[in-house]
Amino acid sequence: MTNLSYGSRGDEVASLQKQLNAAGYSLAVDGIYGAETAAAVRDYQSRNALQVDGVVGPQTMNSLFQKGGGVGRYESPVGGRIATLYETMINRPTFTYDPEEDAMYRYYRRQYTTAAAQARDDTLGRAAALTGGYASSYGLSAAQQSYLNYVNKLWGVLPTLYQQAYSRYHNEGSDLRAEYNAMLAADKEAYRQYQDYVKQYQAAQKAATAAAKSAAKAVKSTAKTASTATASRRSGNALAMTV
C-alpha cells in the first residue's frame, strides 16, 4: 500500500477514515485526507506508541486493522432485503380480478344503482301522469328500460376497471424487480469494497512484517558491529600490554 498523508485522496483514504471511525473517531468518509483526518491520525499515533507524523504507512494502517479485529468474513449490508424481495417475487400470486374487492367498482355500483332507481321512478311517475295516475304496461316497460340503461353503464366500466387493476399489479411487479436489481448492484459494490479492504489489510500486514524484519536485522547488524569493535579494542589492548 502507498503511504497516505495530508492531501491524499481516493478509496484508500476512505478505508483509513472507516478504520479511524471504528477506533472511536467521527470522521466523514469522503476519501479526502484533510485537516480533521490528519488530526485524528496524529492522535491515534500518539495513543498507540507510533511515530507521530500524520503519515499513514504500513505500521499505522496495520495497527488500525488490528484494533478493528482484522478482516472477518463478508456480510452483505443488504442481504436481508434481497432475501425478502426474492421471496416476495417468487411467492407472488397470479393476477385475478374480483370487482367486489375493487373500491372503484363499489363506488360506481353505488352511483349507478342510485341513478338507475331514480330513473326508473322518474319514468314511472311520468307514465302515470300521462294515464291519470294509473300504471300501464308501457310505463312499466319504460321504467325497466331506464333502470337497465344504468346497469349497462355499470357493466360498461368493468373492462376499464379490470385494465386499471392489471396495470397496478404489473407496476407492482416491475417495482419489485427494479428494487431487487438495485439491491443486487448495491451488494456487488459492497463486496468490491470488502475485497479492496482485504487487499489493503494483507498489504499492511506484509509491509509491517517486512518493516519489523528490517528493523530486527538492523539491530542485529548494529550489535554485531559493536561486538566486533569491542573485540578489536580488546585485542589491541592485549597487544599493547604484551609489548
C-alpha positions in Angstrom: 0.0 0.0 0.0 1.1 3.6 -0.5 1.7 6.0 2.3 -1.2 8.3 3.0 -0.8 11.9 4.2 -2.4 15.3 4.1 -3.8 16.0 0.6 -4.2 12.3 -0.4 -7.5 11.3 -1.9 -9.2 8.1 -3.0 -10.6 4.7 -1.8 -7.6 4.1 0.4 -8.3 7.3 2.3 -11.9 6.4 2.7 -10.8 3.0 4.1 -8.5 4.8 6.5 -11.4 7.0 7.7 -13.5 4.0 8.3 -10.8 2.4 10.3 -10.3 5.5 12.4 -14.1 5.7 13.0 -14.0 2.1 14.1 -11.3 3.2 16.6 -13.6 5.8 18.1 -13.3 8.9 15.8 -16.1 10.6 13.9 -14.8 11.4 10.5 -16.8 12.0 7.3 -15.9 9.1 5.0 -15.3 11.2 1.9 -12.0 9.9 0.7 -10.2 13.2 1.3 -7.2 13.4 3.7 -7.9 16.8 5.2 -7.2 18.6 8.5 -9.7 16.5 10.5 -8.3 13.2 9.2 -4.7 14.4 9.8 -5.6 15.4 13.4 -7.2 12.0 14.1 -4.2 10.2 12.7 -1.8 12.1 14.9 -4.0 11.5 17.9 -4.2 7.8 17.1 -0.4 7.5 16.6 0.2 9.3 19.9 -2.2 7.0 21.8 -0.7 3.8 20.3 3.1 4.5 20.6 3.6 5.1 16.9 5.7 7.8 15.2 3.5 10.9 15.4 4.0 12.3 11.9 0.5 12.3 10.4 1.7 9.9 7.7 -0.2 6.6 7.5 2.3 4.0 6.5 2.2 0.2 7.0 2.7 0.3 10.7 -0.1 2.8 11.4 -2.5 1.1 9.0 -1.7 -2.4 10.3 -2.3 -1.1 13.9 -5.7 0.2 12.8 -6.7 -3.1 11.2 -5.7 -5.0 14.3 -7.6 -2.6 16.5 -10.6 -3.3 14.3 -10.3 -7.0 14.7 -8.7 -7.7 11.3 -10.9 -8.9 8.5 -13.9 -11.0 9.1 -16.0 -12.8 6.5 -18.1 -10.8 4.1 -21.6 -9.9 5.4 -23.9 -8.2 2.9 -25.4 -4.9 4.2 -28.5 -5.6 2.0 -28.6 -9.4 2.2 -31.8 -9.4 4.3 -33.6 -7.1 1.9 -32.5 -9.2 -1.1 -33.9 -12.4 0.5 -37.2 -10.7 1.4 -37.7 -9.3 -2.1 -36.8 -12.7 -3.7 -39.4 -14.5 -1.5 -42.0 -11.8 -2.3 -41.4 -12.2 -6.1 -41.5 -16.0 -6.3 -44.5 -16.3 -4.0 -46.5 -13.5 -5.6 -49.9 -14.8 -6.6 -51.1 -14.6 -10.2 -53.3 -11.8 -11.2 -57.0 -12.1 -10.5 -59.8 -9.6 -10.5 -62.8 -9.6 -8.3 -65.0 -6.4 -8.8 -66.4 -6.7 -5.3 -62.8 -6.2 -3.9 -62.3 -3.1 -6.1 -63.1 0.1 -4.3 -63.7 1.9 -7.6 -66.2 -0.7 -8.8 -68.1 -0.4 -5.5 -68.2 3.3 -5.9 -69.6 3.1 -9.5 -72.1 0.5 -8.4 -73.5 2.7 -5.7 -73.6 5.7 -8.1 -75.2 3.8 -11.0 -77.6 1.8 -8.8 -78.9 5.0 -7.2 -79.2 6.7 -10.6 -81.0 3.7 -12.1 -83.5 3.6 -9.3 -84.1 7.3 -9.7 -84.5 7.0 -13.5 -87.0 4.1 -13.0 -89.0 6.0 -10.5 -89.0 9.2 -12.7 -90.1 7.2 -15.7 -92.9 5.6 -13.8 -94.0 9.0 -12.5 -94.1 10.5 -15.9 -96.0 7.5 -17.3 -98.5 7.6 -14.5 -99.1 11.3 -15.1 -100.0 10.6 -18.7 -102.5 8.0 -17.7 -104.1 9.9 -14.9 -102.2 8.0 -12.2 -102.8 4.5 -13.4 -100.0 2.1 -14.1 -99.6 0.8 -17.6 -97.5 -1.8 -19.3 -95.8 0.9 -21.3 -94.9 2.8 -18.2 -93.5 -0.3 -16.5 -91.6 -1.3 -19.6 -90.1 2.2 -20.0 -89.2 2.3 -16.3 -87.5 -1.1 -16.6 -85.5 0.1 -19.6 -84.4 3.2 -17.8 -83.1 1.1 -15.0 -81.3 -1.3 -17.3 -79.6 1.6 -19.1 -77.8 2.5 -16.0 -77.0 -1.1 -15.1 -75.4 -1.5 -18.6 -73.3 1.6 -17.9 -72.0 -0.1 -14.8 -71.1 -3.2 -16.8 -69.5 -0.9 -19.3 -66.9 0.4 -16.8 -65.8 -3.1 -15.9 -63.2 -3.5 -18.7 -61.6 -0.2 -17.8 -61.5 -1.1 -14.1 -60.0 -4.6 -14.9 -57.3 -2.9 -17.0 -56.5 -0.5 -14.3 -56.2 -3.3 -11.7 -53.9 -5.3 -14.0 -51.7 -2.2 -14.6 -51.4 -1.8 -10.8 -50.4 -5.4 -10.5 -47.9 -5.2 -13.3 -46.4 -2.0 -12.0 -46.0 -3.5 -8.5 -44.1 -6.4 -10.1 -41.9 -4.1 -12.0 -41.1 -2.1 -8.9 -40.2 -5.3 -7.0 -37.8 -6.4 -9.8 -36.3 -2.9 -10.0 -35.6 -2.8 -6.3 -34.3 -6.3 -6.3 -31.8 -5.5 -9.1 -30.8 -2.3 -7.3 -30.1 -4.3 -4.1 -28.0 -6.8 -6.1 -26.0 -3.9 -7.5 -25.5 -2.5 -4.0 -24.4 -5.9 -2.8 -21.9 -6.2 -5.6 -20.4 -2.8 -4.8 -20.2 -3.6 -1.1 -18.4 -6.9 -1.9 -16.0 -5.0 -4.2 -15.2 -2.6 -1.3 -14.8 -5.6 1.0 -12.2 -7.2 -1.4 -10.3 -3.9 -1.6 -10.4 -3.8 2.2 -8.9 -7.3 2.4 -6.2 -6.4 -0.1 -5.3 -3.3 2.0 -5.2 -5.4 5.1 -3.0 -8.0 3.6 -0.7 -5.4 2.1 -0.5 -3.6 5.5 0.4 -6.8 7.3 3.0 -7.7 4.7 4.6 -4.3 4.9 4.5 -4.2 8.7 6.2 -7.7 8.8 8.8 -6.6 6.4 9.5 -3.4 8.3 9.8 -5.4 11.6 12.2 -7.8 10.0 14.2 -5.0 8.5 14.4 -3.3 11.9 15.4 -6.5 13.6 18.1 -7.1 11.0 19.4 -3.5 11.5 19.5 -4.0 15.3 21.3 -7.3 14.8 23.8 -5.7 12.4 24.5 -2.9 14.8 25.0 -5.3 17.6 27.4 -7.4 15.5 29.3 -4.3 14.5 29.6 -3.1 18.1 30.7 -6.6 19.2 33.4 -6.7 16.5 34.6 -3.2 17.5 34.7 -4.2 21.2 36.7 -7.4 20.3 39.1 -5.3 18.2 39.7 -2.9 21.1 40.3 -5.7 23.5 42.7 -7.4 21.1 44.5 -4.0 20.6 44.8 -3.6 24.4 46.1 -7.1 24.8 48.9 -6.5 22.2 49.8 -3.2 23.9 50.1 -4.9 27.3 52.3 -7.7 25.7 54.6 -5.1 24.1 
